């Protein structure tokens, strides 16, 4: 297996282009629980250009009815990125101050389960949630400070790269 670099500029360029609209290549999940994690997966795909087609445990999108749970599910995306030892993007849980543009943020509103995914598009000050700006769907936004969200818990996923054959 070959390591490939995660292209952070491509990921945030995609986020900027599609933050306030929907790419017609992908199903819009707004009416069935939210489009946030699908949008973040699209951004990660723009930065990695590789999917993992392993049934159930992979990370892929063919159409709205043929996709992995990790493509559009918050917890499933986290688990895939953290546990992936095969093809596709992979990452680690990381602290706020080590984040880079193109990395993923997930929020829990009830303090129990995580229910919203965001992508970092700008960092003005990594020590302040006001200084870390994100893009997201469901509540469409671009260059919005994380501090504007009312959440109980937060986690950060640093994308380390991707693997291909």
FENZIBEL-V599494 format. One record per residue. N is the residue number from 1. RES is the residue in one letter. SS is DSSP state (h for helix, s for strand, l for the rest). OMEGA is omega in degrees with one decimal (none if undefined). NEAR is the number of other ideal C-beta (glycine too) atoms within 8 Angstrom. Layout:
BEGIN
n: {N/N}
res: {RES/RES}
ss: {SS/SS}
omega: {OMEGA/OMEGA}
near: {NEAR/NEAR}
END
This chain:
BEGIN
n: {1/2/3/4/5/6/7/8/9/10/11/12/13/14/15/16/17/18/19/20/21/22/23/24/25/26/27/28/29/30/31/32/33/34/35/36/37/38/39/40/41/42/43/44/45/46/47/48/49/50/51/52/53/54/55/56/57/58/59/60/61/62/63/64/65/66/67/68/69/70/71/72/73/74/75/76/77/78/79/80/81/82/83/84/85/86/87/88/89/90/91/92/93/94/95/96/97/98/99/100/101/102/103/104/105/106/107/108/109/110/111/112/113/114/115/116/117/118/119/120/121/122/123/124/125/126/127/128/129/130/131/132/133/134/135/136/137/138/139/140/141/142/143/144/145/146/147/148/149/150/151/152/153/154/155/156/157/158/159/160/161/162/163/164/165}
res: {X/X/X/X/X/X/X/X/X/X/X/X/X/X/X/X/X/X/X/X/X/X/X/X/X/X/X/X/X/X/X/X/X/X/X/X/X/X/X/X/X/X/X/X/X/X/X/X/X/X/X/X/X/X/X/X/X/X/X/X/X/X/X/X/X/X/X/X/X/X/X/X/X/X/X/X/X/X/X/X/X/X/X/X/X/X/X/X/X/X/X/X/X/X/X/X/X/X/X/X/X/X/X/X/X/X/X/X/X/X/X/X/X/X/X/X/X/X/X/X/X/X/X/X/X/X/X/X/X/X/X/X/X/X/X/X/X/X/X/X/X/X/X/X/X/X/X/X/X/X/X/X/X/X/X/X/X/X/X/X/X/X/X/X/X}
ss: {l/s/s/s/l/l/l/h/h/h/h/h/h/h/h/h/h/h/l/l/l/l/l/l/l/l/l/l/l/h/h/h/l/l/l/h/h/h/h/h/h/h/h/h/h/h/h/h/l/l/l/s/l/l/l/l/l/l/s/l/s/s/s/l/l/s/s/l/h/h/h/h/l/h/h/h/h/h/h/h/h/h/h/l/l/l/l/s/s/s/s/s/s/s/l/h/h/h/l/l/l/l/l/s/s/s/s/s/l/l/l/l/l/l/l/s/s/s/s/s/s/s/s/l/l/l/l/l/l/l/l/s/s/s/s/s/l/l/l/l/s/s/s/s/s/h/h/h/l/l/l/l/s/s/s/s/s/s/s/s/s/s/s/s/l}
omega: {-176.0/176.0/173.1/-178.7/173.8/-177.6/-176.4/179.4/177.3/-179.7/-178.1/174.2/176.9/179.5/-179.7/-177.5/-170.5/-177.1/-174.9/175.9/-178.2/175.8/-177.6/176.9/-174.8/175.9/176.7/-176.1/-177.6/-175.4/-178.7/175.0/177.7/-176.2/-171.4/-174.2/173.8/178.0/178.9/175.9/177.1/178.5/178.8/178.2/177.4/179.9/-177.3/177.5/178.5/175.9/176.0/-173.0/176.7/-177.9/177.1/-175.1/-177.0/179.2/-176.5/175.9/172.5/171.4/-176.0/179.3/-177.7/-179.1/176.3/174.9/-178.0/179.6/-173.3/-179.7/-174.7/-178.3/179.9/177.6/178.2/-177.6/179.2/-176.3/-176.7/-174.3/-173.6/175.2/-175.9/-177.8/179.2/-179.4/177.1/-178.0/179.2/168.2/-173.3/177.4/-176.4/-174.2/178.4/-179.1/175.4/173.9/-178.1/176.7/-172.4/173.7/175.5/-176.3/170.6/-179.7/-178.9/-179.7/-177.6/-178.3/179.0/-172.6/-179.3/178.8/-178.9/174.8/179.8/-178.8/-179.0/175.5/176.8/178.9/-175.1/179.8/-176.4/176.6/173.9/-177.1/177.5/-175.0/-174.0/168.6/178.0/170.7/-173.1/162.8/-171.7/179.3/174.2/179.4/-180.0/176.9/177.0/-177.4/179.3/176.0/174.0/-175.4/179.3/-179.8/179.5/172.2/-177.1/178.5/177.6/177.1/-176.9/-177.5/177.7/178.3/175.5/177.9/none}
near: {7/6/7/11/6/14/11/11/9/9/16/15/9/12/14/10/6/11/12/5/5/8/7/4/3/10/6/7/11/8/4/5/4/10/12/14/13/14/15/14/14/13/15/15/11/12/16/14/8/12/10/13/6/8/6/6/6/14/14/10/13/5/7/7/4/6/11/15/8/12/14/13/9/13/8/12/18/12/9/15/14/11/6/12/4/9/10/14/14/12/12/7/7/10/5/10/6/9/13/9/11/15/14/15/16/14/12/13/9/7/6/4/7/11/8/14/13/14/18/16/12/8/11/6/8/10/6/8/9/8/11/17/12/14/15/16/12/9/6/8/9/10/8/10/10/13/7/5/7/3/9/6/8/11/9/13/15/12/16/7/11/14/13/8/4}
END
